[in-house]
Amino acid sequence: MPVSNYKDITYEVGANAVRITINRPEVFNAFRTQTVEELIDAFKRADEEKSVNAVIFGGAGDKAFCTGGDQKVHMSEDGLYGPRGLVGLPIEELQSAIRDCRKVVIARVQGFAIGGGNVFCTICDLTIASEKAQFGQVGPKVGSVDPGFGTAYLARLVGEKKAREIWFLCRRYKADEALAMGLINKVVPHDQLDAECETWAAEINALSPTAIAIAKRSFNADSENIRGLSYLGIAAVKGYYQSDESKEGVKAFNEKRKPDFKKFV
Ligand SMILES: CC(C)(COP(=O)(O)OP(=O)(O)OC[C@H]1O[C@@H](n2cnc3c(N)ncnc32)[C@H](O)[C@@H]1OP(=O)(O)O)[C@@H](O)C(=O)NCCC(=O)NCCSC(=O)c1cc(O)c2ccccc2c1O
């Protein structure tokens, strides 16, 4: 897919990093099938980029890095997001593409990193956030769950107790709380976010690309079993998405009301 054909994202090669940006600010940079397809293509392209060692992954506008799956397109008859993969968008292939990319992937978080957006932060090699950023999970509130990197790998970063708290209470966490729990690497004043990301990318860019790629593969190898969990779990999520229980979560979000899950207990 040529870069010029991207509709939902932008792709730029800078002096120190490739910049991949979700460009759907009208839905807080939520992703649909097309967004996920383009991101997979972009991360595979970045993997082959010869001039830089880093990728800066962000979301357009001031409000959000990414808020996960687009709940407006998710409100479908079959409960799926679209035509591709098990749940209608190949999210598990995108998560693999980010992990498999030999560059250091830095998440640039200026606002909400919620749902699948929070999973991206978890998977990215490094995360730098503005003091305005907010993190959290919403799956059990909106009829969804990320069964793999969003749960099991999150626990490796923040510990089992905190990861379970994040999923079982669906609270929002400020940037300094995310830093304290080990979810992100650094918090900076809002207007210094781009400069900080660029500084980190420049430092990485001065280092040996082969050593970095081997180190990344080595870190990944130790948690590679989670890819298997994710691919298995997503089959369960497909069945869940087709249930009235999950559809109630999606409907409630779109109708801006609290979900009523009582009858499913
Ligand atoms: C981000 C929020 C916390 C912001 O709340 P706030 O109250 O400030 O603002 P609004 O809620 O009014 O939102 C403003 C505006 O943006 C729209 N919007 C926000 N997020 C989305 C979204 N994800 N999809 C579509 N639209 C969105 C919202 O509708 C408003 O627009 P209006 O035109 O209506 O005014 C809050 O918005 C929030 O919690 N958003 C997250 C919603 C959500 O449910 N996300 C998806 C979760 S599921 C998921 O992401 C997911 C990830 C995975 O990795 C998976 C892997 C495997 C299987 C499944 C997966 C999966 O489902």
The ligand as an SDF file (V2000), in Angstrom:
LIG
                    3D

 62 66  0  0  0  0  0  0  0  0999 V2000
  -11.7840    8.5260   26.1270 C   0  0  0  0  0  0  0  0  0  0  0  0
  -12.9390    8.7320   27.0870 C   0  0  0  0  0  0  0  0  0  0  0  0
  -12.5040    8.3500   28.4940 C   0  0  0  0  0  0  0  0  0  0  0  0
  -13.2800   10.2450   27.0480 C   0  0  0  0  0  0  0  0  0  0  0  0
  -14.3730   10.4990   27.8730 O   0  0  0  0  0  0  0  0  0  0  0  0
  -15.0560   11.9360   27.8450 P   0  0  0  0  0  0  0  0  0  0  0  0
  -16.1930   11.8640   28.8060 O   0  0  0  0  0  0  0  0  0  0  0  0
  -14.0410   12.9990   28.0370 O   0  0  0  0  0  0  0  0  0  0  0  0
  -15.5840   12.1430   26.3380 O   0  0  0  0  0  0  0  0  0  0  0  0
  -16.6780   11.3200   25.5370 P   0  0  0  0  0  0  0  0  0  0  0  0
  -16.8420    9.9350   26.0730 O   0  0  0  0  0  0  0  0  0  0  0  0
  -17.8840   12.1430   25.3960 O   0  0  0  0  0  0  0  0  0  0  0  0
  -15.9410   11.1720   24.1150 O   0  0  0  0  0  0  0  0  0  0  0  0
  -15.7510   12.3070   23.2760 C   0  0  0  0  0  0  0  0  0  0  0  0
  -16.1030   11.9450   21.8490 C   0  0  0  0  0  0  0  0  0  0  0  0
  -15.2070   10.9460   21.3680 O   0  0  0  0  0  0  0  0  0  0  0  0
  -15.9170    9.7840   21.0010 C   0  0  0  0  0  0  0  0  0  0  0  0
  -15.1160    8.6050   21.3000 N   0  0  0  0  0  0  0  0  0  0  0  0
  -14.2320    8.4380   22.2920 C   0  0  0  0  0  0  0  0  0  0  0  0
  -13.7100    7.2020   22.2550 N   0  0  0  0  0  0  0  0  0  0  0  0
  -14.2980    6.5720   21.2110 C   0  0  0  0  0  0  0  0  0  0  0  0
  -14.1860    5.2550   20.6610 C   0  0  0  0  0  0  0  0  0  0  0  0
  -13.3320    4.3420   21.1710 N   0  0  0  0  0  0  0  0  0  0  0  0
  -14.9620    4.9650   19.5950 N   0  0  0  0  0  0  0  0  0  0  0  0
  -15.7880    5.8650   19.0540 C   0  0  0  0  0  0  0  0  0  0  0  0
  -15.9510    7.1240   19.5290 N   0  0  0  0  0  0  0  0  0  0  0  0
  -15.2130    7.4600   20.5920 C   0  0  0  0  0  0  0  0  0  0  0  0
  -17.2030    9.8420   21.8500 C   0  0  0  0  0  0  0  0  0  0  0  0
  -18.2240    9.0560   21.3150 O   0  0  0  0  0  0  0  0  0  0  0  0
  -17.4980   11.3390   21.7800 C   0  0  0  0  0  0  0  0  0  0  0  0
  -18.0320   11.6860   20.5100 O   0  0  0  0  0  0  0  0  0  0  0  0
  -19.5340   12.2060   20.3370 P   0  0  0  0  0  0  0  0  0  0  0  0
  -19.6550   12.5160   18.8850 O   0  0  0  0  0  0  0  0  0  0  0  0
  -20.4250   11.0730   20.7630 O   0  0  0  0  0  0  0  0  0  0  0  0
  -19.6970   13.3760   21.2570 O   0  0  0  0  0  0  0  0  0  0  0  0
  -14.1880    7.9330   26.6770 C   0  0  0  0  0  0  0  0  0  0  0  0
  -14.6790    8.4240   25.4420 O   0  0  0  0  0  0  0  0  0  0  0  0
  -13.8910    6.4610   26.5480 C   0  0  0  0  0  0  0  0  0  0  0  0
  -13.8680    5.7500   27.5240 O   0  0  0  0  0  0  0  0  0  0  0  0
  -13.6340    5.9860   25.3290 N   0  0  0  0  0  0  0  0  0  0  0  0
  -13.2390    4.6170   25.0770 C   0  0  0  0  0  0  0  0  0  0  0  0
  -14.3990    3.8610   24.5220 C   0  0  0  0  0  0  0  0  0  0  0  0
  -14.1690    2.4470   24.1960 C   0  0  0  0  0  0  0  0  0  0  0  0
  -15.0840    1.7040   24.4200 O   0  0  0  0  0  0  0  0  0  0  0  0
  -13.0590    1.9780   23.5680 N   0  0  0  0  0  0  0  0  0  0  0  0
  -12.9240    0.6450   22.9860 C   0  0  0  0  0  0  0  0  0  0  0  0
  -12.5670   -0.3920   24.0090 C   0  0  0  0  0  0  0  0  0  0  0  0
  -12.3950   -2.0180   23.3300 S   0  0  0  0  0  0  0  0  0  0  0  0
  -10.8580   -2.0050   22.5920 C   0  0  0  0  0  0  0  0  0  0  0  0
  -10.2940   -0.9750   22.4570 O   0  0  0  0  0  0  0  0  0  0  0  0
  -10.1680   -3.2740   22.2030 C   0  0  0  0  0  0  0  0  0  0  0  0
   -8.8110   -3.2540   22.1900 C   0  0  0  0  0  0  0  0  0  0  0  0
   -8.0910   -4.3820   21.9000 C   0  0  0  0  0  0  0  0  0  0  0  0
   -6.7630   -4.3240   21.9160 O   0  0  0  0  0  0  0  0  0  0  0  0
   -8.7130   -5.6080   21.6140 C   0  0  0  0  0  0  0  0  0  0  0  0
   -7.9900   -6.7710   21.3530 C   0  0  0  0  0  0  0  0  0  0  0  0
   -8.6250   -7.9550   21.1390 C   0  0  0  0  0  0  0  0  0  0  0  0
   -9.9830   -7.9990   21.1550 C   0  0  0  0  0  0  0  0  0  0  0  0
  -10.7130   -6.8700   21.3980 C   0  0  0  0  0  0  0  0  0  0  0  0
  -10.0840   -5.6340   21.6400 C   0  0  0  0  0  0  0  0  0  0  0  0
  -10.8120   -4.4440   21.9110 C   0  0  0  0  0  0  0  0  0  0  0  0
  -12.1480   -4.4670   21.8800 O   0  0  0  0  0  0  0  0  0  0  0  0
  1  2  1  0
  2  3  1  0
  2  4  1  0
  2 36  1  0
  4  5  1  0
  5  6  1  0
  6  7  2  0
  6  8  1  0
  6  9  1  0
  9 10  1  0
 10 11  2  0
 10 12  1  0
 10 13  1  0
 13 14  1  0
 14 15  1  0
 15 16  1  0
 15 30  1  0
 16 17  1  0
 17 18  1  0
 17 28  1  0
 18 19  1  0
 18 27  1  0
 19 20  2  0
 20 21  1  0
 21 22  1  0
 21 27  2  0
 22 23  1  0
 22 24  2  0
 24 25  1  0
 25 26  2  0
 26 27  1  0
 28 29  1  0
 28 30  1  0
 30 31  1  0
 31 32  1  0
 32 33  2  0
 32 34  1  0
 32 35  1  0
 36 37  1  0
 36 38  1  0
 38 39  2  0
 38 40  1  0
 40 41  1  0
 41 42  1  0
 42 43  1  0
 43 44  2  0
 43 45  1  0
 45 46  1  0
 46 47  1  0
 47 48  1  0
 48 49  1  0
 49 50  2  0
 49 51  1  0
 51 52  1  0
 51 61  2  0
 52 53  2  0
 53 54  1  0
 53 55  1  0
 55 56  1  0
 55 60  2  0
 56 57  2  0
 57 58  1  0
 58 59  2  0
 59 60  1  0
 60 61  1  0
 61 62  1  0
M  END
$$$$
